[in-house]
């Protein structure tokens, strides 16, 4: 035998119960709003001040922690940079020393002179005279030499004529 489930539904009664339930929910929310307002006016300010004070303390500790971590990382990075620089300098110096040693062994002691022009390379400039006195002395000697040559030529010419 089958059991039959039958509800004795009366539409009017059901709609009245639904309206009553929704009214109870509405009244409960109004009551909650009033209780919350009263709580916020009386007790919440003290709680809120406590929350703000605790939040400020946590924030300052967090900022201090992050600052300490950042400072430690910067110090570590500087140390690594110094070590890297030292290693690179040492390596380059060793490579340069090795290259010089090999060049000294392989290349002859004196290299032949070449007349090839190397771009960007010029002969060193001659040193500039310290004063005009040596130039004046040279000019006087040249004048005396020229005068004596002229005198000798004239003497030879007169001897030939005689």
Secondary structure per residue as TSV (DSSP state, phi and psi in degrees):
chain	resnum	aa	ss	phi	psi
A	1	X	-	360.0	137.9
A	2	X	-	-91.7	137.3
A	3	X	-	-87.6	136.0
A	4	X	-	-106.9	134.5
A	5	X	-	-101.4	112.8
A	6	X	-	-127.1	135.8
A	7	X	-	-104.9	141.8
A	8	X	-	-96.8	83.5
A	9	X	-	-92.4	132.8
A	10	X	-	-122.2	112.3
A	11	X	H	-56.2	-37.7
A	12	X	H	-67.4	-42.6
A	13	X	H	-66.7	-40.4
A	14	X	H	-64.6	-44.1
A	15	X	H	-66.8	-34.3
A	16	X	H	-66.8	-39.2
A	17	X	H	-66.6	-38.8
A	18	X	H	-66.7	-40.9
A	19	X	H	-65.3	-41.2
A	20	X	H	-65.1	-40.3
A	21	X	H	-66.0	-44.6
A	22	X	H	-66.2	-33.4
A	23	X	H	-67.2	-40.2
A	24	X	H	-63.5	-39.5
A	25	X	H	-63.2	-44.8
A	26	X	H	-58.9	-47.1
A	27	X	H	-65.7	-37.0
A	28	X	H	-64.7	-40.7
A	29	X	H	-67.5	-36.9
A	30	X	H	-64.1	-42.1
A	31	X	H	-63.8	-41.0
A	32	X	H	-64.1	-38.5
A	33	X	H	-64.7	-41.1
A	34	X	H	-66.9	-44.0
A	35	X	H	-63.8	-40.6
A	36	X	H	-64.9	-41.8
A	37	X	H	-62.6	-44.6
A	38	X	H	-63.5	-42.3
A	39	X	H	-63.6	-42.6
A	40	X	I	-64.8	-35.8
A	41	X	I	-74.5	-35.5
A	42	X	I	-97.1	-50.9
A	43	X	I	-107.8	-21.9
A	44	X	I	-70.0	-32.8
A	45	X	H	-62.0	-40.3
A	46	X	H	-66.7	-43.3
A	47	X	H	-64.6	-42.9
A	48	X	H	-61.9	-42.5
A	49	X	H	-62.2	-39.2
A	50	X	H	-64.0	-43.7
A	51	X	H	-61.7	-42.8
A	52	X	H	-64.5	-43.5
A	53	X	H	-62.6	-45.8
A	54	X	H	-65.3	-40.9
A	55	X	H	-63.0	-39.7
A	56	X	H	-64.3	-42.1
A	57	X	H	-64.0	-44.0
A	58	X	H	-64.5	-42.0
A	59	X	H	-62.5	-44.0
A	60	X	H	-65.2	-38.7
A	61	X	H	-64.4	-40.9
A	62	X	H	-64.8	-42.6
A	63	X	H	-64.5	-42.6
A	64	X	H	-62.1	-43.3
A	65	X	H	-62.0	-47.9
A	66	X	H	-63.5	-41.1
A	67	X	H	-62.1	-43.4
A	68	X	H	-63.4	-42.2
A	69	X	H	-64.1	-41.7
A	70	X	H	-63.6	-45.5
A	71	X	H	-61.3	-41.6
A	72	X	H	-63.4	-39.9
A	73	X	H	-69.4	-37.5
A	74	X	H	-65.3	-42.6
A	75	X	H	-61.9	-43.1
A	76	X	H	-63.4	-41.9
A	77	X	H	-64.3	-41.0
A	78	X	H	-63.3	-41.3
A	79	X	H	-62.8	-45.2
A	80	X	H	-63.3	-39.0
A	81	X	H	-62.2	-45.4
A	82	X	H	-63.3	-42.6
A	83	X	H	-63.9	-43.4
A	84	X	H	-62.8	-44.3
A	85	X	H	-61.5	-42.7
A	86	X	H	-62.7	-43.7
A	87	X	H	-63.5	-43.3
A	88	X	H	-64.6	-44.8
A	89	X	H	-60.5	-44.3
A	90	X	H	-62.9	-44.4
A	91	X	H	-63.3	-44.5
A	92	X	H	-65.4	-41.0
A	93	X	H	-63.3	-43.7
A	94	X	H	-62.6	-42.6
A	95	X	H	-64.1	-41.3
A	96	X	H	-65.7	-43.7
A	97	X	H	-61.7	-42.5
A	98	X	H	-63.9	-43.1
A	99	X	H	-62.7	-43.2
A	100	X	H	-63.4	-43.6
A	101	X	H	-62.0	-43.5
A	102	X	H	-64.9	-43.2
A	103	X	H	-62.7	-39.5
A	104	X	H	-66.9	-32.7
A	105	X	H	-76.4	-39.4
A	106	X	H	-84.1	-44.0
A	107	X	S	-78.0	147.4
A	108	X	-	-68.6	161.7
A	109	X	S	-62.9	-39.6
A	110	X	S	-121.7	137.9
A	111	X	-	-97.8	143.8
A	112	X	-	-66.7	145.7
A	113	X	-	-77.0	141.3
A	114	X	-	-125.7	155.8
A	115	X	-	-101.0	24.0
A	116	X	-	-83.7	131.3
A	117	X	-	-81.6	126.8
A	118	X	-	-103.4	121.5
A	119	X	T	-60.3	135.1
A	120	X	T	85.3	-4.8
A	121	X	-	-113.6	125.5
A	122	X	-	-122.4	158.9
A	123	X	-	-68.6	149.4
A	124	X	-	-66.5	144.5
A	125	X	-	-70.8	149.0
A	126	X	-	-71.9	146.5
A	127	X	-	-67.1	143.6
A	128	X	-	-80.2	140.2
A	129	X	-	-61.6	141.9
A	130	X	S	-70.7	-36.0
A	131	X	S	-146.3	175.0
A	132	X	S	-84.8	-9.0
A	133	X	H	-58.6	-48.0
A	134	X	H	-60.5	-36.3
A	135	X	H	-66.9	-40.2
A	136	X	H	-65.3	-42.4
A	137	X	H	-61.2	-44.2
A	138	X	H	-62.0	-39.4
A	139	X	H	-65.4	-41.9
A	140	X	H	-64.1	-43.4
A	141	X	H	-62.5	-40.9
A	142	X	H	-64.6	-39.5
A	143	X	H	-65.7	-42.8
A	144	X	H	-64.0	-42.6
A	145	X	H	-63.5	-43.2
A	146	X	H	-63.1	-43.3
A	147	X	H	-62.3	-44.0
A	148	X	H	-67.3	-35.5
A	149	X	H	-65.1	-42.4
A	150	X	H	-63.9	-41.6
A	151	X	H	-64.4	-42.5
A	152	X	H	-63.7	-44.1
A	153	X	H	-62.2	-41.4
A	154	X	H	-66.1	-37.2
A	155	X	H	-65.7	-41.1
A	156	X	H	-66.5	-38.2
A	157	X	H	-65.6	-39.6
A	158	X	H	-69.4	-35.0
A	159	X	H	-67.7	-40.1
A	160	X	H	-67.0	-37.8
A	161	X	H	-70.5	-28.1
A	162	X	-	-85.5	360.0
